[in-house]
């Protein structure tokens, strides 16, 4: 197989051309230029993309993948495996931690749901009525803020999502599946409010739905670091706030129904 144009490589690999251009910018996929300025990829590009896609499925960051590719280019598989072992071990620890966080959150929701489903006291709300959990801290409108832990190391900044590149690392099939998941989820929203930099969606307050929202938002952060998610729990509803840079307006509209 000789050299490939970007459209040919996209067709053979199943990776969108926009992602190929992003990979080039990120230093993962080198490309030459023809005299006419067209991108031209070498015969190993398809196999290189397969390695990148495999590493992404392991949850490795672009920086990790770039380092691995440098080792892989030296042509010694043992060196690549040696470098991957601690990275995968870190991902296992991260997955276990996030699983524990979601399990604790789900258990908290289940307990609140159990209390709220019981017999209500006569009169108004009080400290023991169940509407306010014993370990709750003051929040706006009685909400409990659930902060999703980042899946990758971020530089210390108040809003790291504003500095992240507006590019998704999912391939065509994965992107289509993720889009379908968000559309099915947002179809359950009871209201939608346009806010600065994003959209706020309200959902029925159920433990199952809250756990699904948290898991889906965490997965989205892993491939699209430019999204910022905040999930709030109130006795009567869940609120998911999604923000993104201005350049991501079309993606906000496509996934969450925001005005682009």
C-alpha positions, 0 to 999 in steps of 0.5 A: 500500500502506498501513500494515502490522502486524508479521505482515503485514510479516513475511509480505510481506518473508520476515523473521521478526517476531523480527528485525523487532523486533530491527531496531526496537531497533537503530534500523534499522526505525522503527515507530509504535504504534496506540492498542492498542499494536500495531506499525505500519509505513509503506509503505516498510518492505518496500523498506527491509528489502530494502536492509537484507538486501542490506547484510547480504549484503555483510557490513556491520555493523548500525552501518554499515547504520544509517548508510547508512539515514540517508543513504538517507533523505535521498533522494540515491542518489549519496550512498549509493553514495559512502558504500558504496564504502569499506565494500565495499572494507573487506569485500573486504580482510577477506574476502581476509585471512580467506581467507588465514587459512583457506588457511594453516590448511588447508595446515598441516592437510594437512602434518600429515596427510601426516606422520601418514599416513607410516611411524611410527618404531619406539618412542615419540614423539619430536621428529621423529615427526610428532606434534608439528609443528616450529613447534608451541607447548606446548598442552594435550594437544598441541592447536593453538589456532586463533583465528578473527579477528573479522569486525567491530570489537569493543570491548576486552573479555575476552569481547565475546560476553557483551555482544552482543545475542542476535539473529540477523540472518539472514532466514527462508530464510538461517536455515533454511539455516544451521540445516541446515548446523550440524545436518549438521556436528554429526551428524559429531561423535564426542562432545558434552560440556556445559560452562559456558555452552555445549557442546564437540564432538569431530570426526575430525581431517581437514583438510577437516572442520577447514576446513569447521568454521572457515568455518562458525563464522566465518560464524556469528560474522558474523550472531550475535556472541553466539556464541563459538567455539574450534577446537582441533586435536589429532593424533587429533581436532578439538574445537569449543567453542561458548559463548553467553549464558544467553539464547541457550540455546535456540539452542545446543540447536537448533544444537549439541544443548546442553541449553537 
